[in-house]
Amino acid sequence: MAETAAHTGALAGEPSFPPFQAENFASQLVWLALTFVLLYVLMSRIALPRIGSIMAERSKRIAEHIAAARGFNAQAGATQAARDKSLADARDRARAVIGLEYERLTAAGRETIARLDALLGERLAAAERSITAAQASALGNVRNVAAELAPAIVQRLTGKSPSGPEIAAAIAEHSLLEGSVDAPR
């Protein structure tokens, strides 16, 4: 096996990798410094200002969009508050209309009830008058029938025929008692 160089790791007799050769270090350092300065100037003068302006523009647009969103949010809140107030006003007006209509219908119902009560009272009074007249007529008819039947009944029961004045006196006496008993009915 061949011996390797101590620092390069290359085989003996073969040339080593040029960047690792000590005689090339100075030129490599110069080129490294030149490249670094050139890249630094390019980045600081061209690339970074462009990136910065793009970032600033994006930040500005984002801030504008956030401000617009806050404005829309405030506008939506104001619109919702106006809607809620309008809805509450509409509910209040509806309650007032319902209350007025309820009062109107209640008054109309009371008037109808009073009118029907008066009509019913009139009909009841007329019915009572009719019943009283029918009762008086029936009692009159009972007296006439009693006057006609009493002589026949007394004749049959006692065998004597009563006189007209006796029958009239008995019917009158009975009518007085009957009137005092039936009067409260």
GICORVEN-V756762 format. One line per field, one symbol per residue. ss: DSSP state (~ for helix, > for strand, _ for the rest). psi: psi as a letter, one per 40 degrees, with the letter a starting at -180 (. if undefined). Layout:
# GICORVEN-V756762
ss: ???
psi: ???
This chain:
# GICORVEN-V756762
ss: ___>______>______~~~_~~~~~~~~~~~~~~~~~~~~~~~~~~~~~~~~~~~~~~~~~~~~~~~~~~~~~~~~~~~~~~~~~~~~~~~~~~~~~~~~~~~~~~~~~~~~~~~~~~~~~~~~~~~~~~~~~~~~~~~~~~~~~~~~~~~~~~~~~_____~~~~~~~~~~~~~~~~~~~___
psi: iiiiidddeiiheiiihddehdeedddddddddddddddddddddcddddddddddddddddddddddddddddddddddddddddddddddddddddddddddddddddddddddddddddddddddddddddddddddddddddddddddddddddeihiiddddddddddddddddddede.
